[in-house]
Amino acid sequence: MSSSSLFTALFLLLFSSIFGLLVTSEKYYGMRGVGKRY
């Protein structure tokens, strides 16, 4: 495995984890009635 493909895999993993955290927090605050800013 080359270093560029490894870097791409790590970047995708980091991006997906951050996106998952954002979606989870949005759902959590939305259930509490805080995410009514849209």
Phi and psi in degrees as GROMACS dihedral restraints (atoms count N, CA, C in turn):
[ dihedral_restraints ]
;  ai    aj    ak    al  type     phi  dphi    fc
    3     4     5     6     1   -79.5    20    10
    4     5     6     7     1   163.7    20    10
    6     7     8     9     1   -70.9    20    10
    7     8     9    10     1   -29.7    20    10
    9    10    11    12     1   -68.5    20    10
   10    11    12    13     1   -41.1    20    10
   12    13    14    15     1   -69.6    20    10
   13    14    15    16     1   -34.0    20    10
   15    16    17    18     1   -66.1    20    10
   16    17    18    19     1   -42.3    20    10
   18    19    20    21     1   -63.0    20    10
   19    20    21    22     1   -39.6    20    10
   21    22    23    24     1   -64.5    20    10
   22    23    24    25     1   -41.7    20    10
   24    25    26    27     1   -64.5    20    10
   25    26    27    28     1   -41.9    20    10
   27    28    29    30     1   -65.0    20    10
   28    29    30    31     1   -40.8    20    10
   30    31    32    33     1   -64.4    20    10
   31    32    33    34     1   -41.6    20    10
   33    34    35    36     1   -65.7    20    10
   34    35    36    37     1   -39.3    20    10
   36    37    38    39     1   -64.5    20    10
   37    38    39    40     1   -43.5    20    10
   39    40    41    42     1   -64.8    20    10
   40    41    42    43     1   -43.4    20    10
   42    43    44    45     1   -64.2    20    10
   43    44    45    46     1   -42.3    20    10
   45    46    47    48     1   -67.5    20    10
   46    47    48    49     1   -36.1    20    10
   48    49    50    51     1   -68.8    20    10
   49    50    51    52     1   -40.9    20    10
   51    52    53    54     1   -66.6    20    10
   52    53    54    55     1   -41.4    20    10
   54    55    56    57     1   -64.5    20    10
   55    56    57    58     1   -39.7    20    10
   57    58    59    60     1   -64.3    20    10
   58    59    60    61     1   -39.4    20    10
   60    61    62    63     1   -65.1    20    10
   61    62    63    64     1   -41.4    20    10
   63    64    65    66     1   -63.2    20    10
   64    65    66    67     1   -44.6    20    10
   66    67    68    69     1   -65.9    20    10
   67    68    69    70     1   -41.4    20    10
   69    70    71    72     1   -65.4    20    10
   70    71    72    73     1   -43.7    20    10
   72    73    74    75     1   -67.5    20    10
   73    74    75    76     1   -36.1    20    10
   75    76    77    78     1   -64.7    20    10
   76    77    78    79     1   -42.5    20    10
   78    79    80    81     1   -65.9    20    10
   79    80    81    82     1   -40.7    20    10
   81    82    83    84     1   -64.3    20    10
   82    83    84    85     1   -49.0    20    10
   84    85    86    87     1   -71.3    20    10
   85    86    87    88     1   -28.1    20    10
   87    88    89    90     1   -66.5    20    10
   88    89    90    91     1   -38.1    20    10
   90    91    92    93     1   -67.2    20    10
   91    92    93    94     1   -31.5    20    10
   93    94    95    96     1   -83.5    20    10
   94    95    96    97     1    -2.7    20    10
   96    97    98    99     1    83.6    20    10
   97    98    99   100     1    12.9    20    10
   99   100   101   102     1   -91.6    20    10
  100   101   102   103     1   -31.3    20    10
  102   103   104   105     1   -85.3    20    10
  103   104   105   106     1    47.4    20    10
  105   106   107   108     1  -101.7    20    10
  106   107   108   109     1    32.4    20    10
  108   109   110   111     1   -91.1    20    10
  109   110   111   112     1    -1.0    20    10
